[in-house]
């Protein structure tokens, strides 16, 4: 749907693990080609279908870089793994990919109408805001949230709260000024309290179809705001999750 919405080139990549016997590989290759081609035809999507033999993580990342892919879309297969997220293909791809990664968990084939972007004042969080707006259609909404955690709240005066709110408002205004006109509408709010609780509340209220998170440029799922938050939402995604460096 995103490729069709934005007129983007779409490549569908399927990796066959190299340890299988040759006869099994050939059988699986043809079976995968027939199945994926039928799925694409059913969705009326034009795409390049690439089926290669190799190690999944290395092959995915190599293909992403060789093709200059700017968005890598993956399914939630890790939900069926005993490892959940840690050590899975998804985690290892996130650590190595130079492109934004979209984890798709919602089977509905509808354009995104509402997105949520938890933010601090880091570059990766701002990048997540920009990338989310580029993904959404013009008649949609995105909501940016900054959480002033409870430990900080207890040590802050009313003036400091107001100052934090003004800083966040100015950050959103500065980032909006860099964006093309006519895109998704952006709202924002400053919340006080425990990070996970605040985000759970706003997710329940906003019901976003897309949750966008910034991740550190080194690929480790931690940054000044998120810490273990990205890993938490990848293990328990409330909707599709976009990870942006």
ABEGO torsion letter per residue (X at the ends): XAAAAAGBBBBBBBBBBAABBAAAAAAAAAAAAAAAAAAAAAAGBBBBBBBBBEBAAAAAAAAAAAAGBABBBBBAAAAABAAEABGBAAAAAAAABABBBBBBABABBBBBABBBBBBBABAAAAAAAAAAAAABBAABBBBBBBBBBAAAAAABBAAAAAAAAAAAAAAAAAAAAABBBGBBBBBBBBBBEBAAAAAAAAAAAAGBABBBBBBBAAGBBBBAAAEAAAAAAAABBABBBBBBX
